[in-house]
Amino acid sequence: MHGPVPEAERRSGRVPGSPFTGSPVPAHAGPRPARSAWRRTGTAAFLLILVALFTAYLRLSRTYPENSDEANILLMASDLAHGNLYLSGWNVSDVPFITTELPEIALLVSLFGLHLNTAHIAAALTYTVVVAIALLLARGRARGPRAITRMAIALAILLAPQPGVGVFVMIFSVGHIGTAAPVMLAWLVLDRGAPARAPRRRWLRPATVGVLLAWALMADPLVLVIGICPVLVVSALRVVPGLVTGIQNGGGLRQLAHALADRWPEASLAVAAGLAYLVAWCGARLLPAAGGYNQQPVPFTLDPVSTWYGHARIAAHGLLEMFGAFFLPGNAINYLGPGNYVTAPPLSGLAEAVAVTRLACVALAILGACVIARRFFRRDADLVSQLLLAGIAANLAAYIPSSLADHTALNAREFAPVLPFAAALAARALGDRLGERAAGSRVLAASLVALFGWYCLGLAHQAAAPAAPDPFTRLEAFLRQHHLTDGIGGYWNSSVITVDTGGAVTVRAVTQGCLQPYAWESKPAWYDPAGQTAGFVLESSGTGYFSQWRASPAALRRLGALLPAPGRATLHPGAGYTVHAYQGNLLAQLPRLADC
């Protein structure tokens, strides 16, 4: 029989016999049929909430118009669904998504077809899954009112990102937010899995975590920052002090072995993380050797120290947008060039009021991080909370000094996992204490319920917004009317038109300087003149980041000299677009423009 749980272990949630997790072991109270009924009711309510959230997030995603990033992901997913499992012939971006979101989108493409709306469905589904895993991780092993309080805190933080930048980062785009799902799933295995007592099964839990981390790392290099490195650092902090103490006490190998056995869970976890990195590293090199995709390097460089303060301000802006708490109207969101930004539209009265009150969620996240940071180096610290906090710190520490942070808040997608990590962390650190105080004060309990209802009202208001209009409808009709069905243009006006028209109008991305094939989420086969044609160059001069692209005048002059004059024409469809039409296949001339 266990004795009383020490106060330090009670506060951290650790109990004897639970070496991996800081979640308390639930007490078995009440008859089994009653517990089963409550469990079924809770599961049904949880699923209904997720369905409601998915519906709202789908509407939110549609408030942002699709672009060529999502269109190219759809094309890759379609290839995957048709049996190209290695994405042979593709130049993917620095994040291939090959094991995470691409299989999900491939399934959705098979169900709903190759349409831009399928990307919205995938984005809403991905964020709903992230929210679901974050809620389960926030709950830990708590039961009853404690579990409800924890999950409510996490849901309040995750509920409604800001329209515009927040929606773009969290719900609209295929990006790093989806990467948070398998990483948090790995932490959930640590938190909820029963400890294996048989020696042969002790590797089961760390092996499962290692498989999840390797799976995620194959899809996104960010997992090295938010998953692998935190495991190695936290495990070292928990294992090394015992080894040092054994050495200082003059113990031999037997003493060191005993100290290592005492921290077996953390040591095995570190080994699993190291093996996960090795497996993903080998996989990333074996796939191209087997004829798979060609992955672009991560464009990561350190900027001068003098720029870090400005980067931190942009990161803070992005964080507030993710939390739904950025209430300052008119701030710049799109970077067009040095000193040239597009400003965000002002918020409505209700949206601004909701954003102000959502600063409470920011405060909860900060307070939760501070609570865990204070206990971070204690022997009885909650392992999962340590991993969450280390992931947050590592993600922001890697982002702020880098060149990735020198544009606008839209680049907050590079640290999107911070939001679900912070939500789960705040719930685990503060949920029990806040629940106890609310139980003892009806005024506090009513206030918290009213605040949560206010947040839900804000989400409903956002979801009621009309879908963004298709910015290419007029251009696509013009191109079809003039029988211009194949061309080249800027990245942001290429594949999105191809997918939106179902291939009736095909535009392939080229570089701005010398009109060379754009090796980012594209296939070299698209530019092969033996099987493909292009008869026009599409330029755009709109007001946003995604609608500004002009070809090099030197390249256009060279094309004019290479192709017959009678077939040339410059057309103006309106909305800032210009179409340079030619007689002949432009793709055959691209190699001659390489030195323009």
NORRACOR-V321417 format. One record per helix or strand. SS is the DSSP state (h for helix, s for strand). FROM is the first residue (numbers start at 1). TO is the last residue. Records with the same first field share a line. If there is no record, write none. Layout:
SS: FROM-TO / FROM-TO
This chain:
h: 7-12 / 32-61 / 68-81 / 101-112 / 116-139 / 144-158 / 165-172 / 179-192 / 199-201 / 203-219 / 223-248 / 253-262 / 264-289 / 305-323 / 349-357 / 359-375 / 383-400 / 403-405 / 409-415 / 417-439 / 442-463 / 473-481 / 491-493 / 495-500 / 524-527 / 545-547 / 553-562 / 565-567 / 586-588 / 590-593
s: 90-92 / 294-295 / 302-302 / 332-337 / 340-343 / 402-402 / 486-489 / 506-510 / 517-517 / 522-523 / 536-541 / 548-549 / 569-574 / 577-581
